[in-house]
């Protein structure tokens, strides 16, 4: 039986949409949920604790990745996961007007997270099977851009949309019901499109169980923990974003919190433009510049400038918390500076994960590295809202800057070759 013609579909017809489907639910669960719960009157300590726990599926996804490989094709997993995410997001929308909305929506967000992490496994595997190696490199920028566009659409467009509906209806519950109904419709549409629109590569077949879960696989994980100087490398991974991990969730709440509570009192629309659109564009620009300069001089040359770039702009929020400007352009400029520095400095972190994973089992070891990366964001994020309530916004942001000091200390000891990251 011959393979259908769709097997050679133009990558432009499916890569952008596939990675829109990957980025959108992640942004909804980990970022937009914070704005949603703040609008509906949930406390900062509760929001940051539970929102951080919602990131757990992306930490533990390596545990069930062998199941995705062994059961059905990656193509089937991908579009089916989109269908499930659309259905569960519709459930989130319907649950918002209920008296017990918080517990119900948390459970539903957890399901979206599990389905999204599963989709990540399937989509990334499918990408490698459906493209030749040269095309994988060629389209890596396309998929990263599509993923960022999905983030802007969620944190920018969807939040702005919810703000406009709230201004008309006077109800945040109604506004977010319609916003999540729209998000559910987008995921449903993507699932329907990908059901027929994804190519059918001959290599996309379930792997034999013996190849996915075996003693050899266990040995791969064991080898990771035998890497020389693993302790200092893991310390670097866990501490590099210790300050940023606490800043990210609280900064969003600070921007929209009432001025009577010490926040800046932005509307959802203003937040969507300042943080969800302008901030993310600055983040993307910082990342692109970071990748370019490292390719010219190597990571070792740029490590310390990038450390300062990701951490020192956190002080912008100290100024915002004390000065509390009302000019939206000033606020937007401050957020853009912090996000640009974050994007630029984050380049060093991601490249070091690649350096850390080098070896014959680079793919599996990189998955472990990203799991540790997620732990380094989840645990500090869990206590950040409680700590902010104890200290107040100004003192909390001072603490965030102080919390960056351990990353400078451990960076002195990590192994790093002068030529790593340099384009040859």
N, C-alpha and C positions, 0 to 999 in steps of 0.2 A: 504493500500500500504506500503510495507516494505521499510525501509531506505536503500539506496545503501551501498555496502560494503565500499565505499570510506569514509563513515562517521567515520571509526576508523583508518584512515591513520596515519602512524607513524609520530609523531611530528617533527622528524628530517627531514622529507621529505618536510615540508612546513614552519616551523618557521624561519629558517635562511633566506630563500628566501623572505618571507613576510616582514621581518624587513630590508633586503637589499632594498626592494622597498620602505620602509618607510624612511630610512636614506639617500638614494641617492638624491632624489629631494630636500630635505631640504638643504643638503650641496651645491647643485648646485645653489639654489636660494640665500641663505644667505652668502655663502663664495666664491664659484667659480666665481660668477657674478662679485665680486670685482676685481679679477685678470683679467677677461675678459675685463671689461671696462677700467682698467688701461692700458692694452696692446693696446687698441684701442684709447688711447689718451684722455679719459675723465678726468676732474679735480677731485682731492681728495674730495673737498667740495660737488660736485655734486654726486660722487659715494657714499659717506657715507650717505648723506641725503636720496637718493632714495633706496639704499640697505637696510637701516634701516626700511624704510616704507614697504619694501617687507616682513618684518616679521609680519605685522599686521594680516594676516590670522590665524597665530598660537595663537595670542592673543585673537581673537574673536571667535575661533572655538566652545567654549561652547554655543554660541548663536544658532548655527544651529545643534548642536549634537542631540537635540530632533527630528529633521527632519530625520536624519540618522536612528534613532531608529524606527521611525514610517513608513518610506517608504522603502520597500524591505528589503532583508536580509543584514547582515554585510558582508557576503561572496560576494554578488553581488556588493555592494558598493566598496569593496576592489579591486577586479580585474578590475572593470569598471573604477575606478579612475586611476589605473595603465595604462590602455589603453588611457585614456584622457591625462595623463601626457606625455606618449610617443608621442602622436600626437602633443601636444603643444611644446614639446622640439624639435621636427622636424621643427616646425614653427620657433623657435628661430634660428635654424641652417640656414634655408633658408633666414631669415631676415638679417643676419649679413653682407652680402655684399651690402645691400641697403644703399643709402645716409642717409636716416632717420632711421638708424638701432636702435639708442638709444631709442627713444620713442616707437617704435614697440616692441623691445625686452623687455623693461620694462613692457609693458602691458601683453606680453606673460608670463613673469616671475611671474607677479601677478596672472595670471590664474593657473600657475603651483603651486603657493603657496596655492591658494584656494583648488585646487584638492588634494594637499599633506596634508593639514590640515584635509580635509574630510577623506582622506585615514587613517590618524592617528586615528580618531574617530572610523572608521569601524574596522581597524586592531586590535586596543587594545580591543575593545568590542568583536571581534571575538575570540581573544586569550583566553579571560575569558570564553567564551561559549564553545569553542572546547576542553578545557582541564579541568580535575578535579583540585580541589584546590591544592592538593599536587603536581601535575604536573606543575601547574602554577609557584610555587616557584622553582621547579627543573629546569625549562627551562627559568627562568628570566635572568640568566646569559647568556644563549645562545642567546636570543633575543637582549640583550644589546651589546653583542660582535658583532653580525651581523650588528647592527646599526652602531657601531664604524668602522667596516670593510667597510661599505658603505661610511662613511666619508673619510676614507683613500683612497678608490678607486676614489672618486671624487676629493678631494683636493690634493691627491698625484698622483695617476695613470693618471687621466684625464688631469691634468695640465702638467705633464711630457709628455704625449702624444702630447698635443697641442704645447709644446716647441719643440719637435722633428720635428713635421710637419712644424712649422714655420722656423726652421733651414734649411729645405730642400726647401720650397717654397718661403721663404722670406716674407710671408704674414700672419699676425695674423688673419685677417678675414677668410682666407682659413683654417688656422689651427683650429680655434674655430668652424668653420662650420663643419669640420669633427669630432671634439671632441663631439659636441652636437648631431650630427647625430648618433655617437656611443652610447651616453647616451640614445637617443630616442630608438635605437634598443634594448638596454638592457631592458628598461621599457616595450617595446612591447613584448619581449620574456618572461618577468616575467608575464605579463598579460595573455599571451597565456597559459603558464604553470599553472598559478593559476586558470584559467577557469575550468580546469579539475582536478588540483592537490590539491586544498584545500578541506578539509573534509566538510561534510554536517551535522553538529550537529543538533539534533532534536530541541534544544532550540533556534536555530538561525532563528527566525521568527519576522516579524515586530510587534512592540508593539502597542497596541491600543492607539490612539491619547490621550485619557483621561489619560493614564498612563505616557505619555511623556511630555505633556504640560498641566499643571493643576495648581490649586491654591496651591496644596501641593508642587509643584516644586518651585513656587514663594516663599513659606514659607521657603524652604530650603535655598534659597539665602538670605532671610531676616535674618535667624538664623546666617549666617556667620558674618554679620555685627553687631551682638550682642555679639560676643565673648569677654570675658574679656581681657583688655589690647590690643585690636586689633590695636589701633593707633601705639603703639611702635613696634608691630610685623610687621605691614605693612611698617613702616619706615625701619625696618631691611631688609625686602625683597627688597625694592626699593633702598636702599643705599649700600647693601652688595657688589654689583658689580659696583658701580658708576665709579670707576677708570677703572676696567676691561672692562666695556661696551664701554668706549672711546678708550681703548687700542686695543681691538681685531680687529676692521676694519682697523685702521690706521697702526698697526703693519704689516699687510699683504701688504699694499701699500708701506710702508717704505722699506720692504725687496726687492721689485722688482722695486722701483723707481730708476731713474738714479742717479749715484753718483754726477752728476752736480746739481741735485735738492736736495742733502742731503741724498739720500737713499743709499742702499747698492748695488744696481745694479745687483741683482741675476737674472739669466735667469729663465724661467718658469720651466725648468728641475731641476735646483738647488732649487728653491722654493718648488717644489713638493716633493723633498727628505727631505729638511730641515724642512719645516713647515707641509706639507701635509702628510708626512709619519713619520719621526722621532719625530716631535712635537706631533702628535696625539698618537703615541705609548707611549710617556712619559706621556701624559695626561691620557691615559687609565691606565697606571701603577700607577700613583698618585691616581686615583680614587679607584683602587682595594686596595691599601694600606690604604687609608682613611677609606673605609668600614670595613676593618679588624680591625684596631686599635680602631675604635668606638665600634665595637661589643665586644671588650675586656673591655674597661673602661667607655664607655658611652660618649654621645655627650658633656655633660657639662665639662668633664675633658679635652676634645680635642678641645673645641670651640676656645680658644685663640690661641693655636698653629696653628690651621687651618686658623684663621684670618691672622696671620703673614705669613703663607705659601702661601696663595693666593695673598697677596698684596706686600710683600717685593720683591719677584722676578721680579716684574714689573720694578724695577730699572735696570735690565739687559739691557733694551732697552735704558736707559740713557747712559750706557756705550757703547752700540752699536752705538748710534747716535753721540757720541763725538769721540770715538776711530775709528769707521768705519773700522773695520778689514776686510781684504780681504781673510783671510784663512777661507775656507768654514767649516772646522771642528770647529773652534772657534765660528763661527756664529751659527752652528748647536747645539753646546753645550749650548750656551746662550739661544737659543730658547727652547731647551729641559728642561733646569732648570726652565724657566718661565712656561712652559706648565705642567711640573710635579707638581709644586707648585699650579697651577690653579686646576689641577685634584684633588689633595689632599685636598685643601681648599674648593673646590666646594662640596665635600661630606657633610660638615657641613651644607651648604646652603640647599641642597636637603633634608637632614634629618629633618631640621627645618621646611620645608614646610609640611612634613608628620606630624610632631608634631602639627603644626598649624591647620591642617585639621582634627585632631582627633574628633571623635564624631559619632553620628548615620548617618550623611550624609557625611562621609569622602570622597567618590568619587567625589561628586559635589563640595565640598569645596576645594579639592585638585586641581580641574580644575580651580577654581577661583584663588587659590594661584599661579598656574603656569601662569595664565593670568597676574597677577601683576608682576611676575618675568619677563615676556616678556616686559612689559611696562618699567621696570627698565633697560632693555637692549636697547630698541628701542629709547627712547627719548634722552639719552646721545649720542648714536651712531649717531643720526641725525646731531648733531652739531660738531662732533669730527673732520671731515675733514676740515670744515671751520676754527675751532680753530687751527688746525695744520698749516694751511696756514698762519694764523696770527702770530703764535709764532715760527714757524720752528720746525723741528723734535726734536732737543735736549730739547728745553724749553717745548715743548708739553709733552714729556715723564716725565719731572720733574713735570708738572701739574698733570699728571695721578697719580703719587705717592701721591701727596698732596690730590687728590680727594678721596683717600682711607680713610682719617682720619675720616669722618663722620661715617663710618661703625664701627670703633672701639668705638666711643662714644655711639652709639645707642645699641651696643652689651652688654653694661653694664646693660641695663635695661630690656632686654627681659626675659620673664618667661621661665624657663627651669629646669626640674627635674633632679637630679643627676643620676638617673638610666635610663633615656631615651636613647634608642639606644643600650643599653648593652644587649648582648645575654644572655638569661636565660636558 
